[in-house]
Amino acid sequence: MRTVLELPHSRRLAEVDRAFRSLPERYLGGETGLEATYRIRLCDIGHTWELRCTPQAARVCKGTTRRRPDVTISTDAATWLALREGTLSGVEAFGQRRLGVRGNLDHAIALEGRFRLHNGRPPLLHMSNVTVGRHRISNLTMGQGHPVLLIHGLGGTRASMFDTASALSRRYQVHAIDLPGFGSSSKRSIGGYNARWFADILLGLMDELELPAAHVVGNSMGGRIAIEMGLQAPRRISALGLLCPAVAWVKRGLHPIVRLLRPEFGHLPHTLSRSLVTSQFWNTLYDKGSVDPAVAELIVDEFQRIYRTAGARYAFLASARNIYLDSPFGHNGFYQRLSGLEPPALFIWGSHDQIVPAAFGKYVREWLPQAEQVTLERCGHIPQVEQPEQTNDLLSRFFARAERERSTLAAVKARLKAA
């Protein structure tokens, strides 16, 4: 049987058109208030379709209307058909650069979860909003198996975890969230926005999702939150994958100035220039060639879109301030508390990380000698983006070891109890 790429242009067009026409009958419905317009361009066959989703129905038309799309997706016929048949997920396609997106990234990713697959199968991923107290947490779920919770860093969204979500979902049930105050989650203009505050909410999220325990992966600020979850609820955290975690700064010369700065400034309407946001993003990387410029543009677009709201500005400024003010030593200092961390932990550092230098590893060795540490060469602050294959392989191997050790320990305890 010939692949789609081997079919004549007319046959490919017919296959794609049939897949589009089947979408309304496959539609699973949308959340209250949903009004999303998708423009889907299949560049290899030179045709465009428009898809309109509301809570009750999905409507498809070939060509375009005058309606401004919320999302424009550019891909090829083979990728689009693979998505519809469920042999490829949208997160995988985005990670493999087989799918380009402009506009609201969450709408783009959620699209796949709105439709049943061929033969009535459920979609490969699902987007949902989970209520935790006064907070609404946006959650992307993929895969089956032991749960894994992915936590992004300051100023980011779950998009920075897409490659990791895709890789780990082959064995685990992955939950990639937007932290409260960030991405598509609710953005309250008041809140602690420190590690303990975030950890309490995410442990509540695990309650709502009925997850008795989970592996947790966190990057930068997300790593600091993951550590706090391990300190607060060690029996619920199976293992910790910490990617350049924002451990407490030891030299804090700007401490008096930062303490005076107030996150309430975020309530005042203002923006950060595109050039500044772009520059800051590229400065987190060492190997600039490892990231597609189109992906970088999308990340900058997402940050600027989200930062327009007062709640998002407050969350960003409050979180940044609290990271810097985290006390390293003394009574209730970070490193003294770190020494009591019980779940197995893997620290992955970037050799050229200018934000959280790999040199912080010496404090981890001093206070938590049992933790595993790896430094990735020629890597900056976001290893799961800059070196995804190496990072995801390290995480997968570490979680597998942690599971074996936990199973062995449980068997030994069972034998001792029986004796």
C-alpha positions as CSV (number, residue, x, y, z in Angstrom):
1,M,0.0,0.0,0.0
2,R,1.4,3.3,-1.0
3,T,2.0,6.1,1.5
4,V,0.3,9.4,1.2
5,L,3.5,11.0,-0.1
6,E,3.5,8.5,-3.0
7,L,0.0,9.2,-4.0
8,P,-0.7,11.6,-6.9
9,H,-1.7,15.1,-6.0
10,S,-5.3,14.6,-6.7
11,R,-5.5,11.5,-4.5
12,R,-3.7,13.2,-1.6
13,L,-6.2,16.1,-1.9
14,A,-9.1,13.7,-1.9
15,E,-7.8,11.9,1.2
16,V,-7.3,15.1,3.1
17,D,-10.7,16.5,2.0
18,R,-12.3,13.3,3.3
19,A,-10.5,13.6,6.6
20,F,-11.7,17.3,7.0
21,R,-15.3,16.4,6.2
22,S,-15.3,13.7,8.9
23,L,-14.4,16.2,11.6
24,P,-17.9,17.4,12.5
25,E,-19.1,13.9,13.3
26,R,-16.0,13.2,15.3
27,Y,-16.4,16.3,17.4
28,L,-16.4,15.8,21.2
29,G,-17.7,19.2,22.0
30,G,-16.0,22.2,23.7
31,E,-15.9,24.0,27.0
32,T,-18.4,26.7,27.8
33,G,-17.7,29.9,25.9
34,L,-15.4,28.3,23.3
35,E,-15.2,30.2,20.0
36,A,-12.1,29.3,18.1
37,T,-11.3,29.6,14.4
38,Y,-8.5,27.6,12.9
39,R,-6.9,28.1,9.5
40,I,-5.1,25.0,8.4
41,R,-2.7,25.3,5.5
42,L,-1.4,22.1,3.8
43,C,1.6,23.5,2.0
44,D,2.5,20.5,-0.1
45,I,-0.9,20.4,-1.8
46,G,-1.5,24.1,-1.8
47,H,-4.9,24.2,-0.1
48,T,-6.3,25.8,3.0
49,W,-9.3,24.8,5.2
50,E,-11.0,26.7,7.9
51,L,-12.4,25.1,11.1
52,R,-14.7,26.8,13.5
53,C,-15.2,25.2,17.0
54,T,-17.9,26.2,19.5
55,P,-19.2,24.2,22.6
56,Q,-21.8,22.4,20.5
57,A,-20.4,21.9,17.0
58,A,-17.4,22.0,14.6
59,R,-17.9,23.5,11.1
60,V,-15.5,23.0,8.3
61,C,-15.1,24.9,5.0
62,K,-12.6,24.7,2.3
63,G,-10.8,27.9,1.6
64,T,-10.9,30.9,3.9
65,T,-13.5,33.3,5.2
66,R,-13.2,36.9,6.4
67,R,-13.1,35.8,10.0
68,R,-9.7,36.4,11.6
69,P,-8.3,33.1,12.7
70,D,-7.2,32.5,16.3
71,V,-4.7,30.0,15.1
72,T,-3.0,29.3,11.8
73,I,-1.5,25.9,11.4
74,S,0.9,25.1,8.6
75,T,1.8,21.5,7.8
76,D,1.7,18.8,5.1
77,A,-0.9,16.3,4.0
78,A,0.9,13.3,5.5
79,T,1.3,14.9,8.9
80,W,-2.3,16.1,9.0
81,L,-3.6,12.6,8.1
82,A,-1.3,11.0,10.8
83,L,-2.8,13.4,13.4
84,R,-6.3,12.5,12.4
85,E,-5.6,8.8,12.4
86,G,-3.8,9.0,15.8
87,T,-0.4,7.7,14.6
88,L,1.2,11.0,15.6
89,S,0.3,13.5,18.3
90,G,0.2,17.2,17.8
91,V,2.9,17.7,20.5
92,E,5.1,15.2,18.7
93,A,4.5,16.9,15.3
94,F,5.3,20.3,16.8
95,G,8.5,19.0,18.5
96,Q,9.6,17.4,15.2
97,R,9.0,20.7,13.4
98,R,6.4,19.1,11.1
99,L,3.8,21.5,12.2
100,G,4.1,25.3,12.4
101,V,1.8,27.5,14.5
102,R,1.0,31.2,14.6
103,G,-1.5,32.5,17.2
104,N,-2.8,31.0,20.4
105,L,-0.6,27.9,21.0
106,D,-3.0,26.4,23.5
107,H,-5.9,26.5,21.0
108,A,-3.6,24.7,18.5
109,I,-2.6,21.9,20.9
110,A,-6.2,21.6,22.3
111,L,-7.5,21.0,18.7
112,E,-6.4,17.4,18.6
113,G,-8.2,16.6,21.9
114,R,-11.5,17.9,20.6
115,F,-12.1,15.0,18.1
116,R,-12.4,11.2,18.3
117,L,-9.9,9.3,16.3
118,H,-10.6,6.8,13.5
119,N,-12.9,3.9,14.7
120,G,-14.1,6.0,17.6
121,R,-10.8,5.8,19.6
122,P,-10.2,8.6,22.1
123,P,-7.6,11.3,21.2
124,L,-4.0,10.9,22.1
125,L,-4.0,14.0,24.3
126,H,-6.5,15.9,26.3
127,M,-6.6,19.5,27.6
128,S,-8.6,20.3,30.7
129,N,-9.1,22.9,33.4
130,V,-8.8,21.7,36.9
131,T,-10.2,23.7,39.8
132,V,-7.9,23.8,42.9
133,G,-9.4,26.1,45.5
134,R,-9.7,29.5,43.9
135,H,-7.4,28.6,41.1
136,R,-8.0,27.1,37.6
137,I,-5.1,25.0,36.4
138,S,-4.7,24.3,32.7
139,N,-3.5,20.7,32.2
140,L,-2.4,18.8,29.2
141,T,-2.6,15.0,29.6
142,M,-0.8,12.4,27.4
143,G,0.0,8.7,27.7
144,Q,-0.7,6.0,30.2
145,G,1.2,4.6,33.2
146,H,2.7,6.0,36.4
147,P,1.9,9.8,36.6
148,V,4.6,12.4,35.7
149,L,4.0,16.1,36.5
150,L,5.9,18.6,34.3
151,I,6.5,22.2,35.7
152,H,7.8,25.0,33.5
153,G,10.0,27.9,34.6
154,L,9.5,31.6,35.2
155,G,7.9,33.5,32.3
156,G,7.4,30.2,30.5
157,T,4.5,27.9,29.8
158,R,4.1,24.1,29.4
159,A,5.3,24.6,25.7
160,S,8.8,24.5,27.1
161,M,8.1,20.9,28.2
162,F,6.5,19.6,24.9
163,D,9.5,17.5,23.9
164,T,9.7,16.0,27.4
165,A,6.0,15.3,27.5
166,S,6.2,13.6,24.1
167,A,9.1,11.4,25.1
168,L,7.9,10.4,28.6
169,S,4.3,9.8,27.4
170,R,5.5,6.6,25.7
171,R,5.7,5.0,29.2
172,Y,4.0,7.4,31.6
173,Q,0.8,9.3,32.0
174,V,2.2,12.9,31.6
175,H,0.5,16.0,33.0
176,A,2.0,19.2,31.6
177,I,0.6,22.2,33.4
178,D,0.6,25.9,33.3
179,L,1.4,27.3,36.7
180,P,-1.2,29.6,38.3
181,G,-0.4,33.1,37.0
182,F,1.1,31.8,33.8
183,G,0.0,30.4,30.4
184,S,-3.7,29.5,30.2
185,S,-4.2,29.0,34.0
186,S,-6.0,31.6,36.1
187,K,-4.1,34.7,37.0
188,R,-5.1,36.2,40.4
189,S,-3.7,39.6,41.2
190,I,-3.0,38.5,44.7
191,G,-1.1,35.4,46.0
192,G,2.1,34.2,47.5
193,Y,3.8,33.2,44.3
194,N,6.6,31.6,46.2
195,A,7.7,27.9,46.2
196,R,5.6,26.9,49.1
197,W,2.5,28.6,47.7
198,F,2.9,26.9,44.3
199,A,3.7,23.5,45.9
200,D,0.5,23.6,48.0
201,I,-1.6,24.3,44.9
202,L,0.1,21.5,42.8
203,L,-0.3,19.0,45.6
204,G,-4.0,20.0,45.6
205,L,-4.0,19.5,41.8
206,M,-2.7,15.9,42.4
207,D,-5.6,15.4,44.8
208,E,-8.1,16.6,42.2
209,L,-6.6,14.4,39.5
210,E,-6.6,11.5,42.1
211,L,-2.9,10.9,41.8
212,P,-1.6,9.3,45.0
213,A,2.0,9.8,43.8
214,A,3.9,11.1,40.8
215,H,7.4,11.7,39.4
216,V,7.9,15.4,39.1
217,V,10.1,17.3,36.5
218,G,10.7,21.0,36.9
219,N,12.8,23.5,35.0
220,S,14.3,26.6,36.8
221,M,11.5,28.0,39.0
222,G,9.6,24.8,38.3
223,G,12.6,22.8,39.7
224,R,12.4,24.8,42.9
225,I,8.7,24.1,43.2
226,A,9.3,20.4,42.6
227,I,11.9,20.4,45.5
228,E,9.3,22.1,47.7
229,M,6.7,19.4,46.8
230,G,9.2,16.7,47.8
231,L,9.9,18.5,51.1
232,Q,6.2,18.9,51.9
233,A,4.9,15.5,50.8
234,P,7.8,13.1,50.3
235,R,5.5,10.0,50.1
236,R,3.6,11.5,47.2
237,I,6.7,12.3,45.1
238,S,8.2,9.2,43.6
239,A,11.3,10.9,42.1
240,L,12.4,14.4,41.1
241,G,13.9,15.4,37.8
242,L,15.4,18.9,38.4
243,L,16.5,20.8,35.2
244,C,18.7,23.8,36.2
245,P,16.5,24.3,39.3
246,A,16.4,27.8,40.8
247,V,18.2,26.9,44.0
248,A,18.8,29.7,46.5
249,W,21.4,32.3,45.5
250,V,24.4,32.5,47.9
251,K,25.7,35.9,46.8
252,R,22.8,38.4,47.1
253,G,24.3,41.8,46.8
254,L,21.0,43.3,45.4
255,H,18.9,41.8,48.2
256,P,18.1,45.2,49.8
257,I,17.0,46.7,46.5
258,V,15.0,43.7,45.4
259,R,13.2,43.7,48.7
260,L,12.1,47.2,48.1
261,L,10.7,46.5,44.6
262,R,7.0,45.7,44.7
263,P,5.2,43.3,42.4
264,E,2.1,45.5,42.6
265,F,3.8,47.5,39.9
266,G,2.4,44.8,37.6
267,H,-1.1,46.2,38.1
268,L,-0.1,49.3,36.1
269,P,-0.6,48.8,32.4
270,H,2.8,48.3,30.7
271,T,4.5,46.0,28.2
272,L,8.0,44.6,27.7
273,S,9.4,45.4,24.3
274,R,9.6,42.5,21.8
275,S,13.4,43.1,21.4
276,L,13.9,42.7,25.1
277,V,11.8,39.5,25.4
278,T,13.5,38.1,22.4
279,S,17.0,38.9,23.7
280,Q,16.2,37.4,27.1
281,F,15.0,34.2,25.5
282,W,18.1,33.7,23.4
283,N,20.3,34.5,26.4
284,T,18.9,31.4,28.2
285,L,20.5,29.3,25.5
286,Y,24.1,28.4,24.7
287,D,23.7,26.7,21.3
288,K,21.4,29.2,19.5
289,G,21.3,26.9,16.5
290,S,19.4,24.2,18.6
291,V,16.2,26.1,18.4
292,D,14.2,26.9,15.3
293,P,13.8,30.7,15.0
294,A,10.1,30.1,14.2
295,V,9.7,28.4,17.5
296,A,11.5,31.2,19.3
297,E,9.1,33.7,17.6
298,L,6.1,31.7,18.8
299,I,7.5,31.6,22.4
300,V,8.0,35.4,22.3
301,D,4.5,35.9,20.9
302,E,3.0,33.8,23.7
303,F,4.9,35.7,26.4
304,Q,3.8,39.0,25.1
305,R,0.1,37.9,24.7
306,I,0.0,36.6,28.3
307,Y,1.9,39.5,29.8
308,R,-0.8,41.9,28.7
309,T,-3.0,41.0,31.6
310,A,-2.5,42.6,35.1
311,G,-2.6,39.2,36.8
312,A,0.1,37.8,34.6
313,R,2.4,40.8,35.2
314,Y,1.9,40.5,39.0
315,A,2.6,36.8,38.9
316,F,5.8,37.2,36.9
317,L,7.2,40.0,39.1
318,A,6.2,38.4,42.4
319,S,7.7,35.1,41.4
320,A,10.9,36.6,40.2
321,R,11.3,38.6,43.4
322,N,10.6,35.6,45.6
323,I,13.1,33.5,43.8
324,Y,15.9,36.0,44.5
325,L,14.9,36.6,48.1
326,D,14.9,32.9,49.0
327,S,17.2,32.6,51.9
328,P,20.1,30.2,51.3
329,F,21.3,29.5,54.9
330,G,20.4,30.1,58.5
331,H,17.1,29.3,60.2
332,N,14.8,27.6,57.7
333,G,17.3,28.4,54.9
334,F,16.9,26.6,51.6
335,Y,20.1,24.4,51.8
336,Q,19.5,23.3,55.4
337,R,15.9,22.2,54.3
338,L,17.3,20.6,51.2
339,S,19.3,18.2,53.4
340,G,16.0,16.7,54.5
341,L,14.8,15.9,51.0
342,E,13.7,12.2,50.9
343,P,12.6,11.4,47.3
344,P,15.4,10.4,44.9
345,A,16.5,13.4,42.9
346,L,18.4,14.0,39.7
347,F,19.9,17.5,39.1
348,I,20.7,18.3,35.5
349,W,22.8,21.4,35.0
350,G,23.9,23.3,31.9
351,S,27.6,23.9,31.6
352,H,27.0,27.4,30.1
353,D,23.9,28.3,32.1
354,Q,24.2,32.1,32.9
355,I,21.1,32.2,35.1
356,V,21.7,29.2,37.5
357,P,25.3,28.2,36.9
358,A,26.3,24.6,37.3
359,A,28.7,25.7,40.1
360,F,25.6,25.5,42.4
361,G,26.1,21.8,42.2
362,K,28.8,22.0,44.9
363,Y,26.2,23.2,47.5
364,V,23.9,20.4,46.5
365,R,26.7,17.9,47.0
366,E,27.4,19.4,50.4
367,W,23.8,19.3,51.6
368,L,22.3,16.5,49.6
369,P,25.2,14.1,48.8
370,Q,22.9,11.2,47.8
371,A,21.4,13.2,44.9
372,E,22.6,12.4,41.4
373,Q,24.0,15.2,39.4
374,V,24.8,15.6,35.6
375,T,26.2,18.6,33.8
376,L,25.4,18.8,30.1
377,E,28.2,20.3,28.0
378,R,27.5,23.2,25.7
379,C,24.1,23.7,27.3
380,G,22.3,26.7,28.8
381,H,19.4,27.1,31.1
382,I,16.6,25.1,29.4
383,P,18.2,21.7,28.7
384,Q,14.8,20.1,27.8
385,V,14.7,22.6,24.9
386,E,18.3,22.9,24.0
387,Q,19.3,19.2,24.4
388,P,16.0,17.3,24.5
389,E,17.2,13.9,23.5
390,Q,20.0,13.8,26.2
391,T,17.8,15.3,28.8
392,N,14.8,13.0,28.2
393,D,17.1,9.9,28.1
394,L,18.6,10.9,31.5
395,L,15.1,11.4,33.0
396,S,13.8,8.1,31.6
397,R,16.7,6.1,32.9
398,F,16.6,7.8,36.3
399,F,12.9,7.2,36.8
400,A,13.3,3.6,35.8
401,R,16.1,3.2,38.4
402,A,14.0,4.9,41.1
403,E,11.1,2.5,40.3
404,R,13.3,-0.6,40.5
405,E,14.8,0.6,43.8
406,R,11.4,1.4,45.2
407,S,10.1,-2.1,44.1
408,T,13.1,-3.8,45.7
409,L,12.7,-1.9,48.9
410,A,9.0,-2.8,49.1
411,A,9.8,-6.5,48.5
412,V,12.4,-6.5,51.3
413,K,9.9,-4.8,53.7
414,A,7.3,-7.4,52.8
415,R,9.6,-10.3,53.5
416,L,10.7,-8.8,56.8
417,K,7.1,-8.3,57.8
418,A,6.2,-11.8,56.8
419,A,9.1,-13.2,58.8
